[in-house]
Amino acid sequence: MGGHHGEPYTVPHPSIYKVENVPQLVEVKEALGRQGLSDPWLRNEAWRYEKKGFGTHRSRLNTFMFRGLGVGFCAFLATIAVEYALGIGKGQGDHGHGHGHDDKKSH
């Protein structure tokens, strides 16, 4: 199961992620320190700021928003082509409204 190809994925060692390498997290650490607080789990957020491995916030957002756009558009075009080839949807603008009803109003 899972479709493993080639070498299995290796989990990076946690020591490669350091708060000191991320300016935003350094600011948080300093702000907490001014209040006499510390966050021992702050290092767990450092991976989110590694652009090489995970991209920027904008690139992740673009991937999330447009990941299936190409496949979806192709499926849309295929659906339209099949409907056109089978004659589905042709001339349906007149069906379902007004047929069998007398247009004259009785007074």
C-alpha positions as CSV (number, residue, x, y, z in Angstrom):
1,M,0.0,0.0,0.0
2,G,1.0,3.6,-0.4
3,G,2.9,3.3,-3.7
4,H,6.5,3.7,-2.4
5,H,8.9,4.4,-5.2
6,G,12.6,4.5,-4.7
7,E,13.9,5.4,-1.3
8,P,11.5,5.8,1.6
9,Y,10.9,9.3,2.9
10,T,13.2,10.3,5.8
11,V,12.1,12.5,8.5
12,P,14.5,15.4,9.1
13,H,16.1,15.6,12.5
14,P,14.4,18.3,14.7
15,S,17.7,20.0,15.5
16,I,17.9,21.5,11.9
17,Y,15.0,23.8,12.7
18,K,16.2,26.7,14.9
19,V,14.2,29.7,16.2
20,E,17.3,31.8,15.6
21,N,17.1,31.2,11.8
22,V,13.6,32.7,11.6
23,P,13.3,36.5,12.2
24,Q,9.6,36.3,12.9
25,L,10.0,33.7,15.6
26,V,12.9,35.6,17.1
27,E,10.5,38.5,17.5
28,V,8.0,36.3,19.3
29,K,10.7,34.8,21.5
30,E,11.9,38.3,22.5
31,A,8.4,39.6,23.1
32,L,7.7,36.6,25.4
33,G,11.0,37.2,27.1
34,R,10.1,40.8,27.9
35,Q,7.0,39.5,29.7
36,G,9.0,36.9,31.6
37,L,7.6,34.0,29.5
38,S,9.0,31.4,27.1
39,D,7.6,29.0,24.6
40,P,9.4,25.7,24.6
41,W,7.4,24.6,21.5
42,L,8.3,27.6,19.4
43,R,10.9,25.6,17.5
44,N,8.1,23.4,16.2
45,E,6.9,26.3,14.1
46,A,10.3,26.9,12.4
47,W,9.7,24.5,9.5
48,R,6.8,26.7,8.3
49,Y,9.3,29.4,7.4
50,E,11.7,27.2,5.4
51,K,11.2,28.5,1.9
52,K,13.3,25.9,0.2
53,G,11.3,22.9,1.5
54,F,7.8,24.4,1.8
55,G,7.8,27.6,-0.3
56,T,6.5,31.0,0.7
57,H,3.0,31.6,2.1
58,R,1.9,32.9,-1.3
59,S,3.2,29.9,-3.2
60,R,1.4,27.5,-0.7
61,L,-1.8,29.5,-1.1
62,N,-1.6,29.4,-4.9
63,T,-1.0,25.7,-4.8
64,F,-4.0,25.3,-2.5
65,M,-6.3,27.4,-4.6
66,F,-5.3,26.3,-8.1
67,R,-4.1,22.7,-7.7
68,G,-6.9,21.0,-9.7
69,L,-7.8,23.9,-12.0
70,G,-6.2,22.3,-15.1
71,V,-7.8,18.9,-14.6
72,G,-11.1,20.4,-13.8
73,F,-11.1,22.6,-16.9
74,C,-10.2,19.6,-19.0
75,A,-13.1,17.6,-17.5
76,F,-15.4,20.6,-18.2
77,L,-14.4,20.6,-21.8
78,A,-14.7,16.8,-22.1
79,T,-18.3,17.1,-20.7
80,I,-19.2,19.8,-23.1
81,A,-17.8,17.7,-26.0
82,V,-19.7,14.6,-25.0
83,E,-23.0,16.5,-24.6
84,Y,-22.5,18.1,-28.0
85,A,-21.7,14.7,-29.6
86,L,-24.7,13.0,-28.1
87,G,-27.0,15.9,-28.9
88,I,-27.8,16.5,-25.2
89,G,-28.7,20.1,-24.5
90,K,-29.5,21.1,-28.1
91,G,-32.7,23.1,-28.5
92,Q,-33.7,22.9,-24.8
93,G,-34.2,26.6,-24.5
94,D,-37.8,26.2,-25.6
95,H,-38.8,23.1,-23.6
96,G,-40.6,23.1,-20.3
97,H,-42.2,26.5,-20.5
98,G,-45.5,27.5,-22.0
99,H,-46.3,24.4,-24.0
100,G,-49.8,23.2,-23.7
101,H,-51.0,26.4,-22.2
102,D,-53.4,28.8,-23.8
103,D,-51.7,32.2,-24.1
104,K,-55.1,34.0,-24.3
105,K,-56.4,35.3,-21.0
106,S,-60.0,34.8,-20.4
107,H,-62.0,37.8,-19.2
